[in-house]
């Protein structure tokens, strides 16, 4: 499994752009932080890192809609 770094743009349509692939978490994490720091604050895209078996699997995981985490008092 590898770590994939993507640029995700939501507007006007959701687009995923693979930027890099890393085998080691520490390298991937440092690079993702570096890319985020270099982005303009008004940028419409976000940098995301994901751990997956393949590029296709990574894109599938990034496109899945996840439920919000339960909040205190939700019961």
C-alpha positions as CSV (number, residue, x, y, z in Angstrom):
1,X,0.0,0.0,0.0
2,X,1.1,3.5,-0.7
3,X,0.3,7.1,0.3
4,X,-1.2,9.3,-2.4
5,X,-1.3,13.1,-2.3
6,X,-4.2,14.7,-4.3
7,X,-5.4,18.2,-5.0
8,X,-9.2,18.1,-4.6
9,X,-11.2,20.9,-6.2
10,X,-14.9,21.1,-5.5
11,X,-16.1,24.0,-7.8
12,X,-17.5,23.9,-10.4
13,X,-17.3,20.1,-10.3
14,X,-15.3,17.8,-8.0
15,X,-11.9,17.0,-9.5
16,X,-9.1,14.9,-8.2
17,X,-5.6,15.5,-9.4
18,X,-2.9,13.1,-8.3
19,X,0.2,15.1,-7.3
20,X,2.5,12.5,-5.8
21,X,2.8,8.9,-4.5
22,X,5.0,7.9,-1.5
23,X,5.8,4.6,0.1
24,X,6.7,6.0,3.5
25,X,4.2,7.8,5.7
26,X,6.7,10.3,7.1
27,X,7.8,11.5,3.6
28,X,4.2,11.7,2.4
29,X,3.0,13.6,5.5
30,X,5.9,16.1,5.2
31,X,5.3,16.7,1.5
32,X,1.5,17.2,2.0
33,X,2.2,19.8,4.7
34,X,4.7,21.5,2.4
35,X,2.1,21.6,-0.4
36,X,-0.6,22.9,1.9
37,X,1.7,25.7,3.2
38,X,2.5,26.8,-0.4
39,X,-1.2,27.1,-1.3
40,X,-2.8,30.5,-1.5
41,X,-5.3,31.1,1.3
42,X,-8.1,31.9,-1.1
43,X,-7.5,28.7,-3.2
44,X,-10.6,26.7,-4.0
45,X,-8.7,23.4,-3.7
46,X,-7.4,21.3,-0.8
47,X,-4.5,19.0,-0.5
48,X,-5.4,15.5,0.8
49,X,-3.3,12.5,1.6
50,X,-4.7,9.0,1.6
51,X,-3.4,5.5,2.2
52,X,-4.6,3.0,-0.4
53,X,-3.7,-0.1,-2.4
54,X,-3.8,1.7,-5.8
55,X,-4.6,5.0,-7.4
56,X,-8.0,3.8,-8.4
57,X,-8.7,2.7,-4.8
58,X,-7.5,6.1,-3.5
59,X,-9.8,8.0,-5.8
60,X,-12.7,5.7,-4.8
61,X,-12.1,6.4,-1.1
62,X,-11.8,10.2,-1.7
63,X,-15.2,10.2,-3.5
64,X,-17.1,8.3,-0.8
65,X,-19.4,10.4,1.3
66,X,-18.8,9.9,5.0
67,X,-21.2,10.3,7.8
68,X,-20.4,13.1,10.2
69,X,-18.9,11.9,13.5
70,X,-21.4,11.7,16.4
71,X,-21.4,14.8,18.6
72,X,-21.9,15.0,22.4
73,X,-25.6,15.1,23.0
74,X,-26.7,13.5,19.7
75,X,-28.5,10.6,21.5
